[in-house]
Amino acid sequence: MPFGHHRFVRRILTAAAAVVPAAAAAAAGPVLGTTSADAAVTCQVTYASTQWGTGSGGFTAGITVRNTGETLSGWKLTFTFPGSQKLTQGWSARWTQLADHVMAENEPWNGTVASGGSLQLGFNGTWTGSNPPPTDFAFNGVPCQVTVPGTSPSPSASPSASPSPGPLRIVIEPRTVTVPEGGTASVQVWLNRRPEGTVRVGTANVSGDKDLTVVTSPSFTPDNWNVPQSLTVAAAEDDDAVNGSATFDTRSSQATAPSAVLWTATEQDNDTAGPSPSPSPSGDVPVDNPFIGAKGYVDPDWAADVESSAAKVDDATAQKMRGLKKTPTAVWLDRIADVSGGAGAARTLKDHLDSAVEQGAGYITLVLHDLPDRDCRSLVSTAELHEQENGLNRYKAEFVDPVAALLARPEYRNLRVAAVVEPRALTDLIVGGVDTYPCNQAAQSGVYVMGIRYALDKLSPLPNVYTYLDAGSAGWAGWETNLTALATSITETVRGTTAGLNSLDGIATNVADYVPLEEPFLTDPEQTVAGQPIKQSRFVDWNPYLNERDYAVAMRSALIAKGFSSLLGVVVDTSRDGWGGPARPTAVSTSLDVNTYVDQSRVDRRPSRSAMCNQKGAGLGARPVAAPVPGVDAYLWIKRPGESDGAGGPILPEGSDRLLDRMCDPNGSLTPWSNGFRPTGALPDAPLAGDWHHAQFVMLVNNAYPAL
């Protein structure tokens, strides 16, 4: 196998940068004020398009919307593609598409439409087979008169008479979904037209596997009837090895045509029937996405820690905890002893690999975290190797070489290995820079870059190994200058390997961090509150990436633009980014103070986006799942939930010779050199980094989102 074998069947859909993800739109709050729901709406739409191609191709569409009713403050245009058209890019509105349903919402600058005024919108798209024009345009839920050049205009509803609205129908897409055992997945639901009042949607499991249950009950109003919401289904852990299925009946008493919609969910089982392993790749054939169709390795040591906490809590909490014991988590290789054995190492890398084979696991996630002088921004770095003490040569010979030798052994050829390489290393060089002496020294010596290149050179040729280089998180690298600098650093580092850019299969983001996948009530940094953009708030602090999913996709796109293959994958650590529980906001703030508005609307409850040690209020995030959204290989639990980030005081453990990390001090400040006090948000009485933190694990379970 040549160096840099790129996964020749990696099929990752690239989301168009200008199209807002549908899931983000599902919970979007108002942008500027609120829609004038009480205004009388009548409208005229002119739709014109130019297309190219034979049998399939692209097209550009222009839409003119004339407001023939009262002045509107806030608007939403919806329509349905009658063919196979797909939206790729739009302008003069925030565009989304779910199945054939398209929605355009106003930008902050064009939200007000005077009576008799017009809007000019447009988009680019693709088509296959045919490209018929849409004809069911609605403006704030009210059908419009539609004109398509070359056809007769469609009639509009009379503003003086009550129109015949037609039957109210529930729409669900997709109609089938796969749910990982112990995890969740969602379909999207909305209504086909504006209702007269609130429509509550209920769902029941009418046949099949009763371990599959729906855990959400959306409701719709005349203002949000066409905003897709998630119907989330959970698959409970069980002991069988069957991919159970269930049929769900979603209905509402207000819906009439039909009153019920049937859809199905299938459990992706993680148990093994008999001694045979779960589906795994043949040893010499790399696959597109190493997580699809493969059961993850469950670390027995982490499962034992979970059980130790379950034995100390009430029965209901203990049941939730024990349901997590089959959840795959990553294995961290923090020191040489973790690979080859030695003092304090209860289980070596070989022990983990053997256990994975015995479990019938299809993949194992390894984290390589032993660079010389690692964690240069930390005042209490636990690095065992140092550049001035022959650290780089030891890293190569005593750490990387033994890892590569073990992974190349024939008994592990059918085990997919996702190798997350050196968390935070390159990010530390960008964020720490010249202001932090250890980071400045690491940058000048090149020890981080040379170590990473060596690890990629050794791992990338192995056909069962998939390399993921750490690429920071939205909380640290989301600012445009940081993102650009980090993308350049990653590119230059990987380009210097033997195989060049082909030595990398993907990137990893949010490793051991807390940034939520989504901020459902904060979706646009340019959104204004009383004329002030929310990006200027204390918490957002000019960082345009409000959630981790958008950051991960943006970093991937930036790397592709620098020459990486369009097949580049992403894994996101969701182990502690849930932010659920009773403190999670359920609606957007109504405050006119931008800081209060952001603080009341955000699900991320840290005192600052740079707070990163044992955070109060955090919860378990999305369970590990393959290919959750386009461009993302998997959500993983890379940081093992329940393990401390660092000793938090108020005093260190007895006998410790460590320094107190100010980031972990519950009474400390994130920036003691500034005039303002910025609390760390850290839990008190935390043990040393890597030790089990029972109080934290209880908190993570109680605040899990989606809830357990």
Beta strands, then each sheet from edge to edge (+ up, - down):
strand 1: 43-52
strand 2: 56-67
strand 3: 72-73
strand 4: 76-80
strand 5: 86-91
strand 6: 94-98
strand 7: 101-105
strand 8: 112-113
strand 9: 118-128
strand 10: 138-139
strand 11: 142-143
strand 12: 145-147
strand 13: 170-173
strand 14: 176-180
strand 15: 184-191
strand 16: 199-200
strand 17: 202-208
strand 18: 212-214
strand 19: 219-220
strand 20: 229-235
strand 21: 245-251
strand 22: 260-268
strand 23: 331-333
strand 24: 363-368
strand 25: 416-421
strand 26: 465-470
strand 27: 506-509
strand 28: 528-529
strand 29: 532-533
strand 30: 569-573
strand 31: 625-626
strand 32: 634-636
sheet 1: 5+ 9- 2+ 1- 12-
sheet 2: 3+ 8-
sheet 3: 6+ 7- 4+ 10- 11+
sheet 4: 13+ 15- 20+ 18-
sheet 5: 14+ 22+ 21- 17+
sheet 6: 16+ 19-
sheet 7: 23+ 24+ 25+ 26+ 27+ 30+ 32+ 31-
sheet 8: 28+ 29-
end
